[in-house]
Amino acid sequence: MGRSITRGFALAGLMSALLTGCGQWTPEYFSVPAGYVCKVLGPNGFEGDFEEAGQINLGGQGVGGILNRVVCIQTTTVQVEEQMLQDDPRDHQDHRILTRVGNRIAIDSYVRMIVPHDRAIWTSILAQVTPRQDQNYPRASYINVEDIYEIYAHQEVRGFMRDLGPHYENDLDMNNDRQTIANTLTAHLTARLAELHAPLELQGITISNIAPDPTVQNARNVALTTASVNQVAASLTANYVKLEGIRAQERMINVLSQSRTPVTVIFGVSPDIAVPSGGAQAKE
């Protein structure tokens, strides 16, 4: 009797394993993409360790259509562009920063970051960030670096970029101090990510473009064009006066050369002028 009960429990346990094992007897392999680490998500939560390379057997379909899934985290360096634009396509608002005197400046920066190579951090990411399902393979979901950045750093970076404005007079001052701006943004964001215990490692921020309001730039272009025209006109006027002086001397010498009375022409009496000295020579 005891043996029958023991066998019954063993058989029930085997049947339970078969029912809840999500069809592990039917293999279905998933290849871990380059630059990602993946973990299997079963009916009772995440199973096993992270896989950094190779293939994972997700198994077939279990009772009730239950399927194991896989969640992958991006671990490569990613660069995100932050733009403070006049007409942001996301909300069509003016997001340019204001300088000390109220000038509006458009500024672009690139933020480079990576997820640290740490299994504890990977586990915390799975608990904090909702993965995006793969449209081509429903059993796989992904958490990309940009998803983590959007949660922890996106608004922080934009806030630090706005704080730059009151320290500068205009875009020319900012362009002359680009490296300092990049270093300042990097230091501020690094400290903020540490405060937030964000699962991101900042590698650096680079300033891409700094541009004034179009009306300011157009006014500068007009001023430069006017100055150039005036400079050319002044140069042409001076050259024209010199040329006409030379021509006048040539005409004078030509007229005097036709005279039968000897005439001496003295050069250098005054700038750019030749003066004839009249008078007949004494007779021999």
Secondary structure, DSSP 8 states (H G I E B T S, - for coil): -HHHHHHHHHHHHHHHHHHHTTTTTS--EEE--TTEEEEEEETTEEEEEEE-SSEEE-----GGG---EEEEEE-S-EEEEEEE-SS-TTT-----EE-TTS-EEEEEEEEEEE--S-HHHHHHHHHHS--EE-SS-TTEEEE-HHHHHHHHTHHHHHHHHHHHGGG-SSHHHHHTTHHHHHHHHHHHHHHHHHHHT-S-EEEEEEEEEEEE-HHHHHHHHHHHHHHHHHHHHHHHHHHHHHHHHHHHHHHHHHHHHT-SS--EEEEEEETTEEEEE-------
